[in-house]
Amino acid sequence: MTISVTFGIVRTSPLCGVSWVVRFFVHTVLLLYVIFILSLLPAKRYEDSYAAYETALEWLAPADGEKSHILVAMAAVAYKCQGVEDCKTLLFQW
């Protein structure tokens, strides 16, 4: 398998599938979206950040590992704005 990256262009040999390119793109989009969500927290926009985490959980988290990380972040936001019980519910959801 031959893979080379030049100036942001990914070139692969015909034997290499493109699934890793798709996974890389999804992880990059997820990372950028989480950075956006984290920028909402200092502004105390907890409801907006919670809704954004729900969107990330539904659309951008491809694997169980990412989903569990997002649920933990959602639990932290829920603790700030909704209380302990909602936080516990999220932590034991997955």
Backbone as JSON, one array per atom type, in Angstrom:
{
  "sequence": "MTISVTFGIVRTSPLCGVSWVVRFFVHTVLLLYVIFILSLLPAKRYEDSYAAYETALEWLAPADGEKSHILVAMAAVAYKCQGVEDCKTLLFQW",
  "N": [[0.85, -1.16, 0.0], [0.66, 2.11, -0.92], [0.92, 5.36, 0.18], [0.71, 8.78, -0.11], [1.05, 12.18, 0.83], [0.66, 15.34, -0.4], [0.77, 18.72, -0.22], [-1.77, 18.77, 0.98], [-3.24, 17.05, -0.59], [-4.41, 13.84, -0.94], [-3.0, 10.91, -1.99], [-3.48, 7.65, -3.09], [-2.64, 4.21, -3.61], [-4.12, 1.95, -6.04], [-4.72, -0.35, -4.62], [-5.29, 0.36, -2.08], [-7.94, 1.12, 0.08], [-10.46, 3.7, 0.33], [-11.53, 4.12, 2.75], [-10.13, 4.89, 5.05], [-9.59, 7.52, 4.48], [-12.09, 8.68, 4.58], [-12.69, 8.21, 7.28], [-10.68, 9.77, 8.45], [-11.51, 12.31, 7.6], [-14.01, 12.52, 8.89], [-13.21, 12.42, 11.58], [-11.71, 14.76, 11.67], [-13.65, 16.72, 11.18], [-15.26, 16.26, 13.41], [-13.47, 16.98, 15.46], [-13.12, 19.75, 14.92], [-15.73, 20.61, 15.34], [-16.06, 20.04, 18.05], [-14.21, 21.82, 19.11], [-15.54, 24.18, 18.47], [-17.78, 23.85, 20.14], [-16.54, 23.92, 22.64], [-15.83, 26.56, 22.68], [-18.18, 27.79, 23.3], [-18.62, 27.39, 25.99], [-17.07, 29.16, 27.82], [-18.56, 31.45, 27.46], [-20.78, 30.92, 28.86], [-22.93, 29.66, 27.65], [-24.57, 27.25, 28.07], [-26.82, 25.7, 27.38], [-26.81, 25.88, 24.6], [-24.36, 24.65, 24.04], [-24.84, 22.09, 25.02], [-26.87, 21.25, 23.28], [-25.39, 21.27, 20.92], [-23.54, 19.25, 21.47], [-25.32, 17.1, 21.52], [-26.0, 17.01, 18.81], [-23.49, 16.38, 17.74], [-23.15, 13.87, 18.87], [-25.17, 12.44, 17.62], [-24.68, 12.7, 14.82], [-21.91, 12.89, 14.17], [-20.22, 11.18, 15.6], [-18.58, 8.38, 14.98], [-17.75, 5.95, 16.15], [-17.89, 3.82, 19.08], [-16.1, 4.7, 21.03], [-15.74, 7.47, 20.55], [-18.37, 8.28, 20.98], [-18.7, 7.74, 23.7], [-16.89, 9.57, 24.81], [-18.09, 11.98, 24.07], [-20.49, 11.77, 25.46], [-19.56, 11.95, 28.09], [-18.61, 14.58, 28.09], [-21.03, 15.87, 27.62], [-22.29, 15.22, 30.01], [-20.81, 16.72, 31.8], [-21.54, 19.31, 31.07], [-24.27, 19.12, 31.55], [-24.24, 18.84, 34.31], [-23.48, 21.4, 35.04], [-25.69, 22.98, 34.25], [-28.11, 21.59, 34.69], [-28.08, 19.81, 36.82], [-27.29, 17.15, 39.21], [-28.64, 14.7, 38.83], [-29.39, 14.5, 36.08], [-26.85, 14.46, 35.02], [-25.85, 12.01, 36.01], [-27.57, 10.29, 34.64], [-26.74, 10.61, 31.97], [-24.09, 9.67, 32.15], [-24.42, 6.97, 32.7], [-25.69, 6.11, 30.46], [-24.45, 5.03, 28.16]],
  "CA": [[0.0, 0.0, 0.0], [1.44, 3.34, -1.03], [0.13, 6.54, 0.51], [1.52, 10.0, -0.02], [0.27, 13.4, 1.01], [1.39, 16.49, -0.89], [-0.04, 19.95, -0.21], [-3.14, 18.49, 1.38], [-3.88, 16.12, -1.52], [-4.11, 12.47, -0.54], [-2.89, 9.99, -3.12], [-3.37, 6.27, -2.65], [-2.54, 3.24, -4.69], [-5.42, 1.3, -6.27], [-4.96, -1.42, -3.66], [-5.67, 0.95, -0.8], [-9.31, 1.62, 0.11], [-10.61, 5.1, 0.73], [-12.25, 4.2, 4.02], [-9.34, 5.63, 6.02], [-9.73, 8.93, 4.14], [-13.39, 9.08, 5.11], [-12.56, 8.26, 8.74], [-9.86, 10.94, 8.77], [-12.35, 13.49, 7.4], [-15.02, 12.55, 9.96], [-12.54, 12.79, 12.82], [-11.33, 16.17, 11.59], [-14.88, 17.51, 11.35], [-15.65, 16.12, 14.81], [-12.55, 17.8, 16.25], [-13.45, 21.16, 14.72], [-17.03, 20.85, 15.95], [-15.85, 20.06, 19.5], [-13.56, 23.11, 19.4], [-16.62, 25.17, 18.44], [-18.58, 23.66, 21.35], [-15.76, 24.4, 23.78], [-15.83, 28.03, 22.69], [-19.45, 28.25, 23.88], [-18.63, 27.24, 27.45], [-16.69, 30.37, 28.57], [-19.63, 32.45, 27.34], [-21.88, 30.4, 29.68], [-24.04, 29.24, 26.79], [-24.59, 25.83, 28.36], [-27.88, 25.04, 26.62], [-26.35, 25.77, 23.21], [-23.3, 23.65, 23.95], [-25.47, 20.79, 25.22], [-27.53, 20.91, 22.01], [-24.35, 20.97, 19.93], [-23.03, 17.92, 21.79], [-26.32, 16.14, 21.05], [-25.82, 16.9, 17.37], [-22.25, 15.64, 17.5], [-23.38, 12.47, 19.24], [-26.05, 11.81, 16.64], [-24.23, 12.74, 13.43], [-20.48, 12.92, 13.9], [-19.45, 10.21, 16.36], [-18.71, 7.13, 14.24], [-17.44, 4.75, 16.92], [-18.32, 3.85, 20.48], [-15.15, 5.49, 21.8], [-16.09, 8.89, 20.41], [-19.67, 8.5, 21.62], [-18.54, 7.79, 25.16], [-16.24, 10.84, 25.14], [-19.08, 13.04, 23.92], [-21.44, 11.65, 26.58], [-18.92, 12.48, 29.3], [-18.62, 16.04, 27.96], [-22.42, 16.29, 27.83], [-22.58, 15.1, 31.44], [-20.2, 17.88, 32.48], [-22.39, 20.47, 30.79], [-25.54, 18.89, 32.26], [-24.0, 19.12, 35.72], [-23.45, 22.86, 35.2], [-26.95, 23.68, 34.04], [-29.33, 20.84, 35.01], [-27.98, 19.16, 38.12], [-26.58, 15.89, 39.35], [-29.41, 13.55, 38.32], [-29.23, 14.42, 34.62], [-25.46, 14.09, 34.79], [-25.76, 10.57, 36.22], [-28.29, 9.63, 33.55], [-25.87, 10.6, 30.79], [-22.91, 8.84, 32.37], [-24.79, 5.55, 32.66], [-26.48, 5.85, 29.25], [-23.76, 4.23, 27.16]],
  "C": [[0.9, 1.23, 0.0], [0.52, 4.52, -0.77], [1.08, 7.72, 0.56], [0.59, 11.2, 0.08], [1.15, 14.57, 0.57], [0.45, 17.67, -0.96], [-1.5, 19.67, 0.06], [-3.88, 17.54, 0.46], [-3.45, 14.72, -1.13], [-4.11, 11.6, -1.79], [-2.72, 8.58, -2.57], [-3.19, 5.37, -3.86], [-3.9, 2.6, -4.9], [-5.73, 0.2, -5.26], [-5.46, -0.9, -2.32], [-7.09, 1.49, -0.88], [-9.35, 3.06, 0.57], [-11.28, 5.23, 2.09], [-11.45, 4.98, 5.06], [-9.41, 7.12, 5.74], [-11.04, 9.47, 4.71], [-13.32, 9.18, 6.63], [-11.74, 9.47, 9.18], [-10.69, 12.21, 8.65], [-13.38, 13.62, 8.51], [-14.39, 12.96, 11.28], [-12.13, 14.25, 12.82], [-12.55, 17.07, 11.8], [-15.34, 17.44, 12.8], [-14.76, 16.97, 15.71], [-12.87, 19.29, 16.12], [-14.78, 21.52, 15.39], [-16.89, 20.92, 17.48], [-15.14, 21.35, 19.92], [-14.6, 24.23, 19.41], [-17.46, 25.07, 19.72], [-17.83, 24.2, 22.57], [-15.69, 25.92, 23.83], [-17.13, 28.59, 23.25], [-19.43, 28.24, 25.4], [-18.16, 28.48, 28.21], [-17.74, 31.48, 28.51], [-20.87, 32.05, 28.14], [-23.14, 30.12, 28.86], [-24.18, 27.73, 26.89], [-25.66, 25.1, 27.55], [-27.47, 24.86, 25.16], [-25.26, 24.71, 23.07], [-23.86, 22.24, 24.15], [-26.16, 20.33, 23.94], [-26.51, 20.56, 20.93], [-23.72, 19.6, 20.2], [-24.02, 16.84, 21.36], [-26.21, 15.92, 19.54], [-24.57, 16.11, 17.03], [-22.43, 14.16, 17.81], [-24.19, 11.75, 18.17], [-25.41, 11.68, 15.26], [-22.74, 12.52, 13.22], [-19.67, 11.86, 14.63], [-19.59, 8.83, 15.72], [-18.52, 5.87, 15.08], [-17.87, 4.93, 18.38], [-17.38, 4.69, 21.34], [-15.47, 6.97, 21.75], [-17.41, 9.19, 21.09], [-19.53, 8.59, 23.14], [-17.85, 9.09, 25.59], [-17.24, 12.0, 25.08], [-20.1, 12.98, 25.06], [-20.84, 12.16, 27.88], [-18.9, 14.01, 29.26], [-20.04, 16.59, 28.16], [-22.79, 16.22, 29.3], [-21.98, 16.27, 32.21], [-21.04, 19.13, 32.28], [-23.72, 20.33, 31.53], [-25.39, 19.17, 33.74], [-24.02, 20.62, 35.99], [-24.84, 23.47, 35.16], [-28.2, 22.91, 34.49], [-29.26, 20.11, 36.33], [-27.38, 17.77, 38.04], [-27.33, 14.73, 38.7], [-29.29, 13.4, 36.81], [-27.81, 14.03, 34.24], [-25.28, 12.57, 34.95], [-26.42, 9.8, 35.1], [-27.41, 9.54, 32.31], [-24.67, 9.68, 30.96], [-23.23, 7.35, 32.31], [-25.56, 5.18, 31.41], [-25.77, 4.9, 28.31], [-23.12, 3.04, 27.74]]
}
